[in-house]
Amino acid sequence: MENESRRKFLGVCAAGAAVVAAGGVAYPVFRYLAPKAGETGTEKVVFAETDVPEGEAKFFQYAGSSAVVVRTKAGQLIALSAVCTHLGCIVQWEKDQQDFLCPCHAGRYTPDGTVISGPPPKPLAKLPVAVAEGKITVG
Amino acid sequence: MPLLKRVYDWIDLRIGAREVVKQELTGYLLPRNINEWYSLGSVLLVIFALQVVTGMLLLVYYVPDADKAFKSVSYIMNELPYGWLIRLCHAVGSNMMVAVLFLHMLSTLFMGSYKSPRELNWLTGFTIFALVQAISLTGYLLPWSQLSFWATTVATNSASAIPVIGPYMVEFLRGGKLVGPPTLGRFFALHVAVIPAVIVALIGLHLFVLKRTGISTPPFGAKGEAKTWPGDVYRHESHPGGIPFLPNYALTDLSSISIYFALFLAVVFFAPNLLFTADSFVPANAFKTPAHIKPEWYFLANYQTLKIFPSELLGISIQAAAGTFLALLPFIDRSRERDPFRRPIFLACVIAGILLWFGLTIWGHYS
């Protein structure tokens, strides 16, 4: 009986040590593979106002994702996430139609990101944009 | 625990797991006089598994491009959390694998376990040994540092001494006249795909042969078990009345693995730069050869042998002859006696060979 409880105790100790060792191995491996914190891209993106003429759009990397600034024919400047809300494809600017088309499943959005047609469940996310001294600042 | 038992029962019902465990582990009997040296094979399996795992992890961030390789390794070492640990485990592990393989082969040699009917064990083991050196050589280039670049130049250059085909062989291996970006591509493919696949296959064959022939009985310790194989029909050398692999010898394996890990982690944590020189931290420059560049420690004896002979051809021929002699040793040495203390000439030759190897290695290091 005493032997059995000793054996059980040793078994529990060995199992505990094994769990600790496994954790000691798993933690560095997890940290090594996990995306680095703060690696989401720049907080603010600045470019010249002349980069976005009327009726055209400029795509760029923003906060680790894709974004777009579009200047409508009415002169309004809009910054949006370029990630389609359906399955995450990147939308394209259709200059002739003056709207966004997602080439994956033909989702269409207005220049301000509102869904016109197709499967997207939500409008494109809006991003803060400002114009000062001939420069466009997103973020 | 009842849950684990139920899972085990469920599996057992389907594949007869208990029968396999009894046959291959608890009922797998080993000679009563088996010693710790027999556990080096298990240690090597653990080292190889660790090399595969750390290698896979390094592949996540390593870029096999001459312009980016060094930067990617620097990124792994300096920027990624625990990247240094994974890279050091891989680099130190490769050296340890060669060292433990040396010991494994020496113990096999010393105890005469290479002898008939275990010629195939020796041949497969010898080939694995050669391949482990090849995988280490190819991996050495991948960081694309000054050390790796020029050590690879020196190591690959040796083959050019082979008459007629030597220079072409070197060019073929390097993918050009000199070590360069094409060499990196070739060595990368060999290091991560070709050689590991062959090593895995050969380990499988080595273990298969070991299981079929049966584990050898040490030539010393408690006697009375060793049987002489007449060589007429296939016979599995079993050890009735021996000790079970599980739990008895598995604990010895575990002890040896723990001792190995103690040594291995001591190097990783307390002497991380043991294997690196200042040239390891400088990106490769094909126009600037660093002074005193040398191949890895396990090639130093070969390197020095080439240097001491007036003709490189003579040096390489002697090495080829020595290698062939060792590979074919079970076919040359056909005496039945396995106890090294009853084979003074053999014992003297082994000790002289070891001393010669150490002497040449030290000489190569300081030359």
Interface residues (C-beta under 8 A of the other chain):
Chain A: P28 V29 R31 Y32 L33 A34 K36
Chain B: L57 V60 E79 L80 P81 Y82 G83 L85 I86
